Amino acid sequence: MGRDKLTRQSLGGSLYNRINEAKVLMVGAGGIGCELLKNLVLTGFGETHIVDLDTIDLSNLNRQFLFRHEHIKKSKALVAKESASRFNPAVKIVAHHANIKDPQFDVEWFKSFDLVFNALDNLEARRHVNRMCLAADRILLDAGTTGWQGSVTVIKKGVSQCYDCNPKEAPKSFPVCTIRTTPSQPIHCIIWAKSYLFTEIFGTSEDDAPELDHSEDQENASEIEKLRKESQALKKIRELIGKETFKKSVFDKVFHEDIDRLRSMEDAWKTRKAPEPLQYDKLVAETTGIASSVAQSDQKEWTLQESFVVFNDSLDRLGKRFQDLKETSNGNSSTPPILTFDKDDEDTLDFVAASANLRSHIFSIDSKSKFDIKQMAGNIIPAIATTNAIVAGIVVLEAFKILRDPPEFDKARSVFLTRLSNSPGVTASESLLPPNPYCPTCSVAQAQLVTDFTRAKLKDIVEGVLKAKLNYSEDFSVSTEAGVIFEPDLEDNLEKKLSELSIGKETFLTVRDEADDCPRTNLILSMIEKSLPADEGAVQLPEAVVIPQRPQAKPEPSMSNGSNATNGTKRKRDATEADLEDAGKMSKKGKVQESGPITIEDDDGAILLD
Amino acid sequence: MAAPQYYDIVQAREGRDVLWRPKAEVRRSKCRCMNLPAVLWSFVGALPTSSQECNFGSSLRPGRHETRALVIPQDMESPTPPILHGPTSKEKKYDRQLRLWAASGQAALEESRLLLINSGPGVVGIETLKNLVLPGVGHFTILDSGIITEADLGVNFFLEEQHLGGYRAEHTCNLLKELNPDVQGDFITDHIESFLSNQLALKPYTLIMVTSPVKAEILAQISSHASTTGTPIFYIHCVGFYAQFSVHLSPSFPIVDTHPDPLSTQDLRLLTPWPSLLDLARRKTTGLEQMNEHDHGHVPYVLLLLHYLDLWKAEHDGQAPGNYKDKTAFRESVAKGARTNTPEGGEENYDEAVAAVLKSLNPPSLGSGVREVFEAAECQNLTTQSASFWIIAHAISTFHKTHSALPLPGSVPDMKAQSKDYIELQNTYKTKARHDIGEVTENVRAIEKQLGRTSQIEDSEIEAFCKGAAHIKLVRGRPFHIMMPGQMPAWGDRAKFAALSLTDPDSLVLLYIAFLAYDSFISSHTTGGLGSASVVPGENNTESDVEMMASMAYAITDDLIQQSGIAMSASEQTVAKGKIEQYVRELVRAGGSELHNISSLAGGLIAQEVIKVVTKQYVPVDNVCLFDGIMSKSSVLRL
């Protein structure tokens, strides 16, 4: 009896053969990926490619069973391949230790697969694969888990909802002055410690951070200017690293001097308790006898004195590391050394936890344990083996439907795992929903440009293709994920080469028709690299494209949960409206649900980090 | 955990949602707290973007926080704690799961000893164990007398060519242990009959899993062990595209820590405010009309609602709005209080107040789960041997009789407010919660004295119970059906439910009946004799097996309808039997073999329930779970 007899018997011969011949791509070799790879290999999928950039960490081992302690710091993709190959010598596994956004993984490459599986844990990569599969017209099976919950869905261009059809949670944003001037929650102090204090001392300056929105600086010039001065003063202290006075200088600056300045703004403290500056020397006297090992008590909330001890101790440790870095990089001093916050880096976590708690004390905010701060600062998402196993099993079931001859796409389902005690099942499934006609990613026209990157300029696209071939008049814009690169008022980039604008064959360009009358839907351009004869245009449009008109009624603008700098304000709904919308959602869900109630959450704008 | 005994678990001092929903700050595009014009700082760093983790698909919200705070008791708060336990490598390894079931759950997991009774080449039991070894179960034992064949290699990912001819239990056990060096494991290759001939054989195990096929008498023996000792038993099927498992729990299986939805745990007592809350509301809303723009826009919504309730009651004979119509009218009256001449054209605190009217203005009521606990005989008739759960439950039911309310959980949601006011409001709720806990503790101590109990129930246990009181749950475990040769299952008080489910298109009860017929087939085909293998449907003659199994399933269905006393039309019966036949055909076609991804999936589902049972957290499946891989559909039935 052959090793595949039982599988063949269960699946039936013809499906089993198609699975044997299938070439599939699995993006992500983490929690879901390990389970999924095992399923694919044991089910007999002929050729599986794995792409994962990540390396193995200790905290992976409670669920990513293809990895052992001795694999820590090694490539997930490579180790996963090595471990899973033993399960079934008859199948082929190809591992890529690389970023799925790398140019080598272009649309043509995606087209070489029969099916694509997303086994990813981050939004950006999932959106990227989604776009790639839409451009390559390949079916994407997307799986995700968080704690006990999970979801599986099937994305087919033009037939079912894509990953972007439902707006994602809006980016979390805090006004600068909440973080820097008027914190009221532990999270504010944690963000202050992680993204302001830590980065100003050891990292790149906050000013350089892309998340800083300067659009309203004009309105608050004076306070912004003061905050900027504070940052600069802090940066000077960086030069004291290694000196005796370093720790006290940092402390005095941020926990005393800056607090004093805030206190002096009397208007602000009329209705709330003014912050209380801390005294370095007084704390030194109070903390004799407290060992720095208190930093290891990560489950309890530290006292003020304990936070102080951890602050000093972690600053020592970070200072030394910074010095060492500086010495080793002395040869090439073009890039100054920096340290970056990492939740799994004990030194940086101790510093952030201690600093956040000191600041909380100043503002009479509850302190948090290091364990909790780690979760809040590091966006830790709970993860366990069981949920991944369930989701990975379901994904393969959906893959069977698609691989049948003829494909049973109409039977494909979105499946959700719930942990609701009142649910009649442990899973709930619903039929796939048709694409959202307003989806910025899939309800758009798509075109591919054959591009000679050695000489192509933005002008070749804007003038040579969009205006000349596709009848765009004047009012339109072109953007990449990073932002707008061309619009009527922005013509500086036209003469630049695409490479200068960081446009490669992995880049998507979005063309927005801004015409007042009957604008057309957005056009997504993907690139195929090819060297073209010098007497021809550097960018060519190989196939005719039809760009339909944009649907008339515009729904509430969906939040783009990504990098587009355009978002920021969110229209606030009044409560009555919110109730109505929720009711509407409920009845809609009620119709499509297959078994068991689907969680209907009060969409009150709750922002949950995990 | 390195030292779980050092940890004590209490509920977070405030609801986690407070921390994670700083919406007032987040959604405001202009910060006006300090009358400063403001900048919107798009803080991408705290977001699930780029390299950070956001695992969710398009349709589900990100998971909620289920973490609970771990607080070290007084004696650990000395300035220099012993260096026993920093985050050890073990804690780091388990970090992602500790955030779900906390140190208490982990300790329970590490104290458990599991037994898997396996036969045949099926791997669903092994897949389940894999998902329990990874998170660090204490000890497992595999009982399996089978020898490894080619067929095993195709389904069992652990086994390779070199293992052919060896004991399946031995090699699988060794390879499972490699997954987690912290886990102890062993194996037994005796035949199940000889193993069970020792009366004490099952005694060491805290939870037992049995996979089909297994002889009915053996299953009956194990089930009776569960009935006498309260040891949880899982009985598992996995065939082709289908999986099913039944859970036999103790008839009294209470759960304190059910991890309810954080949004459902908010209990603001707006209709029954206590004096200090009322006082706070009156102080903070004095001169509301005259307040400046900033103050008016920062009165916490809870206090606004109390204020407008006062006004409403004055006009309605002291009655709070009770029905939907009144509440809507009340909501209008609150909405009218908002100022619209602000730069935003409204006030966020008023928006919050308006949104909270329908869900917060409810009189305290007792959920059915709590009621069931209070009414249970174990709660009403305490003995010296009563478990601490029942003593606390009794104390809380006394509290409830006195106050017509459960102890206050004490958490307050995030809201638009000035920090000072918010903290004062928080303290008012916390103080009341502490006071309630104090009263319950007094009740507990009095009961302990009355019963003459020598050991005291831990304060922390009482506190955790009080905070979760509204969501405690009692599962009444029951034995599952065992198909003894020539016998029909007894449906008892579930006959009516099961019979009605026969015509429910969403229920998988028909698949359950097909599995009962599957067991019945095995019972009637077992040749007897020590270690004789079970014959499963489809192994030999497919078409005659379908016929035989289907007729068994029809007989079970007819008998069920008869037991239930429910009339079912002939056409309904024909439809039901037609579906049963499809299930039977599919089960027979698989010939007892597993489909790898189904066993893997089922192994995830079962391990998940084992964790719930072992940690006594969350509400486990009660008592039958079915999965249909053809429809990607599941069903949990109490049968």
HADDOCK unambig.tbl for C-alpha pairs under 7 A between the chains (distance, minus, plus):
assign (segid A and resid 1 and name CA) (segid B and resid 150 and name CA) 6.52 0.50 0.50
assign (segid A and resid 1 and name CA) (segid B and resid 151 and name CA) 6.78 0.50 0.50
assign (segid A and resid 2 and name CA) (segid B and resid 150 and name CA) 6.27 0.50 0.50
assign (segid A and resid 2 and name CA) (segid B and resid 151 and name CA) 6.67 0.50 0.50
assign (segid A and resid 3 and name CA) (segid B and resid 150 and name CA) 5.26 0.50 0.50
assign (segid A and resid 3 and name CA) (segid B and resid 151 and name CA) 4.92 0.50 0.50
assign (segid A and resid 3 and name CA) (segid B and resid 153 and name CA) 5.87 0.50 0.50
assign (segid A and resid 3 and name CA) (segid B and resid 154 and name CA) 4.24 0.50 0.50
assign (segid A and resid 4 and name CA) (segid B and resid 154 and name CA) 5.45 0.50 0.50
assign (segid A and resid 6 and name CA) (segid B and resid 593 and name CA) 5.57 0.50 0.50
assign (segid A and resid 6 and name CA) (segid B and resid 594 and name CA) 6.98 0.50 0.50
assign (segid A and resid 7 and name CA) (segid B and resid 595 and name CA) 5.78 0.50 0.50
assign (segid A and resid 9 and name CA) (segid B and resid 590 and name CA) 6.04 0.50 0.50
assign (segid A and resid 10 and name CA) (segid B and resid 240 and name CA) 5.36 0.50 0.50
assign (segid A and resid 10 and name CA) (segid B and resid 590 and name CA) 4.90 0.50 0.50
assign (segid A and resid 10 and name CA) (segid B and resid 595 and name CA) 6.24 0.50 0.50
assign (segid A and resid 39 and name CA) (segid B and resid 596 and name CA) 6.47 0.50 0.50
assign (segid A and resid 39 and name CA) (segid B and resid 597 and name CA) 5.42 0.50 0.50
assign (segid A and resid 42 and name CA) (segid B and resid 154 and name CA) 6.69 0.50 0.50
assign (segid A and resid 42 and name CA) (segid B and resid 155 and name CA) 6.55 0.50 0.50
assign (segid A and resid 42 and name CA) (segid B and resid 596 and name CA) 6.65 0.50 0.50
assign (segid A and resid 43 and name CA) (segid B and resid 596 and name CA) 6.31 0.50 0.50
assign (segid A and resid 58 and name CA) (segid B and resid 92 and name CA) 6.71 0.50 0.50
assign (segid A and resid 58 and name CA) (segid B and resid 93 and name CA) 5.34 0.50 0.50
assign (segid A and resid 59 and name CA) (segid B and resid 92 and name CA) 5.56 0.50 0.50
assign (segid A and resid 59 and name CA) (segid B and resid 93 and name CA) 4.17 0.50 0.50
assign (segid A and resid 59 and name CA) (segid B and resid 94 and name CA) 6.38 0.50 0.50
assign (segid A and resid 59 and name CA) (segid B and resid 95 and name CA) 6.34 0.50 0.50
assign (segid A and resid 60 and name CA) (segid B and resid 93 and name CA) 6.87 0.50 0.50
assign (segid A and resid 61 and name CA) (segid B and resid 93 and name CA) 6.13 0.50 0.50
assign (segid A and resid 62 and name CA) (segid B and resid 93 and name CA) 6.02 0.50 0.50
assign (segid A and resid 62 and name CA) (segid B and resid 94 and name CA) 5.89 0.50 0.50
assign (segid A and resid 62 and name CA) (segid B and resid 134 and name CA) 4.89 0.50 0.50
assign (segid A and resid 62 and name CA) (segid B and resid 135 and name CA) 5.12 0.50 0.50
assign (segid A and resid 63 and name CA) (segid B and resid 134 and name CA) 5.79 0.50 0.50
assign (segid A and resid 65 and name CA) (segid B and resid 179 and name CA) 6.50 0.50 0.50
assign (segid A and resid 68 and name CA) (segid B and resid 179 and name CA) 6.92 0.50 0.50
assign (segid A and resid 87 and name CA) (segid B and resid 157 and name CA) 5.11 0.50 0.50
assign (segid A and resid 120 and name CA) (segid B and resid 55 and name CA) 6.95 0.50 0.50
assign (segid A and resid 121 and name CA) (segid B and resid 53 and name CA) 5.15 0.50 0.50
assign (segid A and resid 121 and name CA) (segid B and resid 54 and name CA) 5.48 0.50 0.50
assign (segid A and resid 121 and name CA) (segid B and resid 55 and name CA) 4.40 0.50 0.50
assign (segid A and resid 122 and name CA) (segid B and resid 48 and name CA) 6.97 0.50 0.50
assign (segid A and resid 122 and name CA) (segid B and resid 49 and name CA) 6.43 0.50 0.50
assign (segid A and resid 122 and name CA) (segid B and resid 50 and name CA) 6.51 0.50 0.50
assign (segid A and resid 122 and name CA) (segid B and resid 51 and name CA) 6.40 0.50 0.50
assign (segid A and resid 122 and name CA) (segid B and resid 52 and name CA) 5.86 0.50 0.50
assign (segid A and resid 122 and name CA) (segid B and resid 53 and name CA) 4.63 0.50 0.50
assign (segid A and resid 122 and name CA) (segid B and resid 54 and name CA) 4.84 0.50 0.50
assign (segid A and resid 122 and name CA) (segid B and resid 55 and name CA) 5.96 0.50 0.50
assign (segid A and resid 123 and name CA) (segid B and resid 48 and name CA) 6.86 0.50 0.50
assign (segid A and resid 123 and name CA) (segid B and resid 49 and name CA) 5.62 0.50 0.50
assign (segid A and resid 123 and name CA) (segid B and resid 50 and name CA) 6.69 0.50 0.50
assign (segid A and resid 123 and name CA) (segid B and resid 54 and name CA) 5.75 0.50 0.50
assign (segid A and resid 124 and name CA) (segid B and resid 49 and name CA) 5.95 0.50 0.50
assign (segid A and resid 124 and name CA) (segid B and resid 50 and name CA) 5.18 0.50 0.50
assign (segid A and resid 144 and name CA) (segid B and resid 55 and name CA) 4.92 0.50 0.50
assign (segid A and resid 144 and name CA) (segid B and resid 56 and name CA) 5.20 0.50 0.50
assign (segid A and resid 144 and name CA) (segid B and resid 57 and name CA) 5.94 0.50 0.50
assign (segid A and resid 145 and name CA) (segid B and resid 55 and name CA) 5.30 0.50 0.50
assign (segid A and resid 145 and name CA) (segid B and resid 56 and name CA) 6.17 0.50 0.50
assign (segid A and resid 146 and name CA) (segid B and resid 55 and name CA) 5.80 0.50 0.50
assign (segid A and resid 146 and name CA) (segid B and resid 56 and name CA) 6.83 0.50 0.50
assign (segid A and resid 146 and name CA) (segid B and resid 62 and name CA) 6.97 0.50 0.50
assign (segid A and resid 146 and name CA) (segid B and resid 63 and name CA) 5.70 0.50 0.50
assign (segid A and resid 147 and name CA) (segid B and resid 63 and name CA) 6.76 0.50 0.50
assign (segid A and resid 149 and name CA) (segid B and resid 63 and name CA) 6.68 0.50 0.50
assign (segid A and resid 151 and name CA) (segid B and resid 57 and name CA) 6.20 0.50 0.50
assign (segid A and resid 163 and name CA) (segid B and resid 58 and name CA) 5.76 0.50 0.50
assign (segid A and resid 166 and name CA) (segid B and resid 58 and name CA) 5.62 0.50 0.50
assign (segid A and resid 166 and name CA) (segid B and resid 59 and name CA) 6.99 0.50 0.50
assign (segid A and resid 168 and name CA) (segid B and resid 58 and name CA) 6.93 0.50 0.50
assign (segid A and resid 171 and name CA) (segid B and resid 44 and name CA) 6.55 0.50 0.50
assign (segid A and resid 171 and name CA) (segid B and resid 47 and name CA) 6.20 0.50 0.50
assign (segid A and resid 172 and name CA) (segid B and resid 26 and name CA) 6.46 0.50 0.50
assign (segid A and resid 172 and name CA) (segid B and resid 42 and name CA) 6.91 0.50 0.50
assign (segid A and resid 172 and name CA) (segid B and resid 43 and name CA) 6.03 0.50 0.50
assign (segid A and resid 172 and name CA) (segid B and resid 44 and name CA) 6.58 0.50 0.50
assign (segid A and resid 172 and name CA) (segid B and resid 46 and name CA) 6.77 0.50 0.50
assign (segid A and resid 172 and name CA) (segid B and resid 47 and name CA) 5.96 0.50 0.50
assign (segid A and resid 173 and name CA) (segid B and resid 26 and name CA) 5.43 0.50 0.50
assign (segid A and resid 173 and name CA) (segid B and resid 41 and name CA) 5.82 0.50 0.50
assign (segid A and resid 173 and name CA) (segid B and resid 42 and name CA) 4.38 0.50 0.50
assign (segid A and resid 173 and name CA) (segid B and resid 43 and name CA) 4.47 0.50 0.50
assign (segid A and resid 173 and name CA) (segid B and resid 44 and name CA) 6.93 0.50 0.50
assign (segid A and resid 174 and name CA) (segid B and resid 25 and name CA) 6.30 0.50 0.50
assign (segid A and resid 174 and name CA) (segid B and resid 26 and name CA) 5.24 0.50 0.50
assign (segid A and resid 174 and name CA) (segid B and resid 40 and name CA) 6.61 0.50 0.50
assign (segid A and resid 174 and name CA) (segid B and resid 41 and name CA) 5.35 0.50 0.50
assign (segid A and resid 174 and name CA) (segid B and resid 42 and name CA) 6.31 0.50 0.50
assign (segid A and resid 174 and name CA) (segid B and resid 43 and name CA) 6.00 0.50 0.50
assign (segid A and resid 175 and name CA) (segid B and resid 31 and name CA) 6.27 0.50 0.50
assign (segid A and resid 175 and name CA) (segid B and resid 38 and name CA) 6.78 0.50 0.50
assign (segid A and resid 175 and name CA) (segid B and resid 39 and name CA) 5.71 0.50 0.50
assign (segid A and resid 175 and name CA) (segid B and resid 40 and name CA) 4.55 0.50 0.50
assign (segid A and resid 175 and name CA) (segid B and resid 41 and name CA) 4.71 0.50 0.50
assign (segid A and resid 176 and name CA) (segid B and resid 39 and name CA) 5.99 0.50 0.50
assign (segid A and resid 176 and name CA) (segid B and resid 40 and name CA) 6.44 0.50 0.50
assign (segid A and resid 176 and name CA) (segid B and resid 41 and name CA) 5.24 0.50 0.50
assign (segid A and resid 177 and name CA) (segid B and resid 38 and name CA) 6.74 0.50 0.50
assign (segid A and resid 184 and name CA) (segid B and resid 419 and name CA) 5.35 0.50 0.50
assign (segid A and resid 185 and name CA) (segid B and resid 19 and name CA) 6.90 0.50 0.50
assign (segid A and resid 186 and name CA) (segid B and resid 19 and name CA) 6.97 0.50 0.50
assign (segid A and resid 187 and name CA) (segid B and resid 19 and name CA) 6.64 0.50 0.50
assign (segid A and resid 211 and name CA) (segid B and resid 41 and name CA) 6.93 0.50 0.50
assign (segid A and resid 211 and name CA) (segid B and resid 42 and name CA) 5.25 0.50 0.50
assign (segid A and resid 211 and name CA) (segid B and resid 43 and name CA) 5.58 0.50 0.50
assign (segid A and resid 211 and name CA) (segid B and resid 44 and name CA) 5.67 0.50 0.50
assign (segid A and resid 212 and name CA) (segid B and resid 41 and name CA) 5.49 0.50 0.50
assign (segid A and resid 212 and name CA) (segid B and resid 42 and name CA) 6.00 0.50 0.50
assign (segid A and resid 213 and name CA) (segid B and resid 40 and name CA) 6.34 0.50 0.50
assign (segid A and resid 213 and name CA) (segid B and resid 41 and name CA) 5.46 0.50 0.50
assign (segid A and resid 213 and name CA) (segid B and resid 42 and name CA) 6.18 0.50 0.50
assign (segid A and resid 216 and name CA) (segid B and resid 39 and name CA) 5.27 0.50 0.50
assign (segid A and resid 217 and name CA) (segid B and resid 39 and name CA) 6.34 0.50 0.50
assign (segid A and resid 219 and name CA) (segid B and resid 37 and name CA) 6.15 0.50 0.50
assign (segid A and resid 220 and name CA) (segid B and resid 37 and name CA) 5.16 0.50 0.50
assign (segid A and resid 220 and name CA) (segid B and resid 38 and name CA) 6.00 0.50 0.50
assign (segid A and resid 268 and name CA) (segid B and resid 34 and name CA) 5.03 0.50 0.50
assign (segid A and resid 272 and name CA) (segid B and resid 418 and name CA) 6.90 0.50 0.50
assign (segid A and resid 272 and name CA) (segid B and resid 419 and name CA) 6.78 0.50 0.50
assign (segid A and resid 272 and name CA) (segid B and resid 420 and name CA) 5.25 0.50 0.50
assign (segid A and resid 273 and name CA) (segid B and resid 420 and name CA) 6.47 0.50 0.50
assign (segid A and resid 290 and name CA) (segid B and resid 79 and name CA) 5.25 0.50 0.50
assign (segid A and resid 290 and name CA) (segid B and resid 80 and name CA) 5.47 0.50 0.50
assign (segid A and resid 291 and name CA) (segid B and resid 80 and name CA) 5.67 0.50 0.50
assign (segid A and resid 293 and name CA) (segid B and resid 83 and name CA) 6.77 0.50 0.50
assign (segid A and resid 294 and name CA) (segid B and resid 80 and name CA) 6.66 0.50 0.50
assign (segid A and resid 294 and name CA) (segid B and resid 81 and name CA) 6.64 0.50 0.50
assign (segid A and resid 296 and name CA) (segid B and resid 85 and name CA) 6.95 0.50 0.50
assign (segid A and resid 296 and name CA) (segid B and resid 86 and name CA) 3.95 0.50 0.50
assign (segid A and resid 296 and name CA) (segid B and resid 87 and name CA) 6.19 0.50 0.50
assign (segid A and resid 297 and name CA) (segid B and resid 86 and name CA) 5.65 0.50 0.50
assign (segid A and resid 298 and name CA) (segid B and resid 86 and name CA) 6.90 0.50 0.50
assign (segid A and resid 298 and name CA) (segid B and resid 87 and name CA) 6.86 0.50 0.50
assign (segid A and resid 299 and name CA) (segid B and resid 70 and name CA) 5.25 0.50 0.50
assign (segid A and resid 299 and name CA) (segid B and resid 71 and name CA) 5.74 0.50 0.50
assign (segid A and resid 299 and name CA) (segid B and resid 72 and name CA) 6.84 0.50 0.50
assign (segid A and resid 300 and name CA) (segid B and resid 70 and name CA) 6.61 0.50 0.50
assign (segid A and resid 300 and name CA) (segid B and resid 71 and name CA) 4.88 0.50 0.50
assign (segid A and resid 300 and name CA) (segid B and resid 72 and name CA) 5.69 0.50 0.50
assign (segid A and resid 377 and name CA) (segid B and resid 46 and name CA) 6.97 0.50 0.50
assign (segid A and resid 379 and name CA) (segid B and resid 46 and name CA) 6.87 0.50 0.50
assign (segid A and resid 379 and name CA) (segid B and resid 53 and name CA) 6.92 0.50 0.50
assign (segid A and resid 381 and name CA) (segid B and resid 53 and name CA) 6.83 0.50 0.50
assign (segid A and resid 381 and name CA) (segid B and resid 96 and name CA) 6.88 0.50 0.50
assign (segid A and resid 382 and name CA) (segid B and resid 96 and name CA) 4.51 0.50 0.50
assign (segid A and resid 382 and name CA) (segid B and resid 97 and name CA) 5.80 0.50 0.50
assign (segid A and resid 382 and name CA) (segid B and resid 99 and name CA) 5.86 0.50 0.50
assign (segid A and resid 382 and name CA) (segid B and resid 100 and name CA) 6.42 0.50 0.50
assign (segid A and resid 383 and name CA) (segid B and resid 96 and name CA) 5.21 0.50 0.50
assign (segid A and resid 383 and name CA) (segid B and resid 97 and name CA) 5.97 0.50 0.50
assign (segid A and resid 384 and name CA) (segid B and resid 97 and name CA) 5.94 0.50 0.50
assign (segid A and resid 385 and name CA) (segid B and resid 131 and name CA) 5.60 0.50 0.50
assign (segid A and resid 386 and name CA) (segid B and resid 131 and name CA) 5.79 0.50 0.50
assign (segid A and resid 386 and name CA) (segid B and resid 604 and name CA) 4.20 0.50 0.50
assign (segid A and resid 386 and name CA) (segid B and resid 605 and name CA) 6.63 0.50 0.50
assign (segid A and resid 386 and name CA) (segid B and resid 607 and name CA) 6.37 0.50 0.50
assign (segid A and resid 386 and name CA) (segid B and resid 608 and name CA) 5.78 0.50 0.50
assign (segid A and resid 387 and name CA) (segid B and resid 604 and name CA) 6.36 0.50 0.50
assign (segid A and resid 389 and name CA) (segid B and resid 600 and name CA) 6.11 0.50 0.50
assign (segid A and resid 389 and name CA) (segid B and resid 601 and name CA) 5.45 0.50 0.50
assign (segid A and resid 389 and name CA) (segid B and resid 604 and name CA) 5.10 0.50 0.50
assign (segid A and resid 390 and name CA) (segid B and resid 601 and name CA) 4.16 0.50 0.50
assign (segid A and resid 390 and name CA) (segid B and resid 602 and name CA) 6.98 0.50 0.50
assign (segid A and resid 390 and name CA) (segid B and resid 604 and name CA) 5.14 0.50 0.50
assign (segid A and resid 390 and name CA) (segid B and resid 605 and name CA) 6.45 0.50 0.50
assign (segid A and resid 393 and name CA) (segid B and resid 597 and name CA) 4.69 0.50 0.50
assign (segid A and resid 393 and name CA) (segid B and resid 598 and name CA) 6.01 0.50 0.50
assign (segid A and resid 393 and name CA) (segid B and resid 600 and name CA) 6.14 0.50 0.50
assign (segid A and resid 393 and name CA) (segid B and resid 601 and name CA) 4.68 0.50 0.50
assign (segid A and resid 396 and name CA) (segid B and resid 597 and name CA) 6.75 0.50 0.50
assign (segid A and resid 397 and name CA) (segid B and resid 629 and name CA) 6.75 0.50 0.50
assign (segid A and resid 421 and name CA) (segid B and resid 619 and name CA) 5.86 0.50 0.50
assign (segid A and resid 424 and name CA) (segid B and resid 635 and name CA) 5.72 0.50 0.50
assign (segid A and resid 424 and name CA) (segid B and resid 636 and name CA) 5.20 0.50 0.50
assign (segid A and resid 425 and name CA) (segid B and resid 634 and name CA) 5.06 0.50 0.50
assign (segid A and resid 425 and name CA) (segid B and resid 635 and name CA) 4.04 0.50 0.50
assign (segid A and resid 425 and name CA) (segid B and resid 636 and name CA) 4.82 0.50 0.50
assign (segid A and resid 426 and name CA) (segid B and resid 634 and name CA) 6.20 0.50 0.50
assign (segid A and resid 426 and name CA) (segid B and resid 635 and name CA) 6.79 0.50 0.50
assign (segid A and resid 426 and name CA) (segid B and resid 636 and name CA) 6.99 0.50 0.50
assign (segid A and resid 427 and name CA) (segid B and resid 633 and name CA) 6.74 0.50 0.50
assign (segid A and resid 427 and name CA) (segid B and resid 634 and name CA) 5.77 0.50 0.50
assign (segid A and resid 428 and name CA) (segid B and resid 633 and name CA) 6.87 0.50 0.50
assign (segid A and resid 429 and name CA) (segid B and resid 633 and name CA) 6.64 0.50 0.50
assign (segid A and resid 562 and name CA) (segid B and resid 49 and name CA) 6.90 0.50 0.50
assign (segid A and resid 569 and name CA) (segid B and resid 29 and name CA) 6.06 0.50 0.50
assign (segid A and resid 574 and name CA) (segid B and resid 351 and name CA) 6.30 0.50 0.50
assign (segid A and resid 575 and name CA) (segid B and resid 351 and name CA) 6.16 0.50 0.50
assign (segid A and resid 575 and name CA) (segid B and resid 354 and name CA) 6.19 0.50 0.50
assign (segid A and resid 575 and name CA) (segid B and resid 355 and name CA) 4.85 0.50 0.50
assign (segid A and resid 595 and name CA) (segid B and resid 506 and name CA) 5.96 0.50 0.50
assign (segid A and resid 606 and name CA) (segid B and resid 21 and name CA) 5.67 0.50 0.50
assign (segid A and resid 606 and name CA) (segid B and resid 23 and name CA) 6.53 0.50 0.50
assign (segid A and resid 607 and name CA) (segid B and resid 20 and name CA) 6.65 0.50 0.50
assign (segid A and resid 607 and name CA) (segid B and resid 21 and name CA) 5.16 0.50 0.50
assign (segid A and resid 607 and name CA) (segid B and resid 23 and name CA) 6.70 0.50 0.50
assign (segid A and resid 608 and name CA) (segid B and resid 20 and name CA) 5.63 0.50 0.50
assign (segid A and resid 608 and name CA) (segid B and resid 21 and name CA) 6.29 0.50 0.50
assign (segid A and resid 608 and name CA) (segid B and resid 62 and name CA) 6.77 0.50 0.50
assign (segid A and resid 609 and name CA) (segid B and resid 20 and name CA) 6.59 0.50 0.50
assign (segid A and resid 609 and name CA) (segid B and resid 47 and name CA) 6.75 0.50 0.50
assign (segid A and resid 610 and name CA) (segid B and resid 54 and name CA) 6.57 0.50 0.50
assign (segid A and resid 610 and name CA) (segid B and resid 62 and name CA) 5.69 0.50 0.50
assign (segid A and resid 610 and name CA) (segid B and resid 63 and name CA) 6.10 0.50 0.50
assign (segid A and resid 610 and name CA) (segid B and resid 64 and name CA) 7.00 0.50 0.50
